[in-house]
Amino acid sequence: MHLVKIGLTLLSTEIGQLVQLEGLFLNNNKLTTLPAEIGHLSHELDLDLGGNLLRSIPNEIKQCFRL
């Protein structure tokens, strides 16, 4: 899923239901936080969060992804 440079400021908690997702590209938006539910996604997921305004990363992500 490519949601790049669209001014995204919030990611829905429902993102955690997309367990079959293989790629999530959220780079160059205006995200400041991420929902803990993002940790439900596959740890094989390609995840790009670069260019956002993130202040912290939920522990659920740290446990599931190699950062």
Secondary structure, DSSP 8 states (H G I E B T S, - for coil): -B--SS------GGGGG-TT--EEE--SS------GGGGGS-TT-EEE-TTS--S---HHHHHHS--
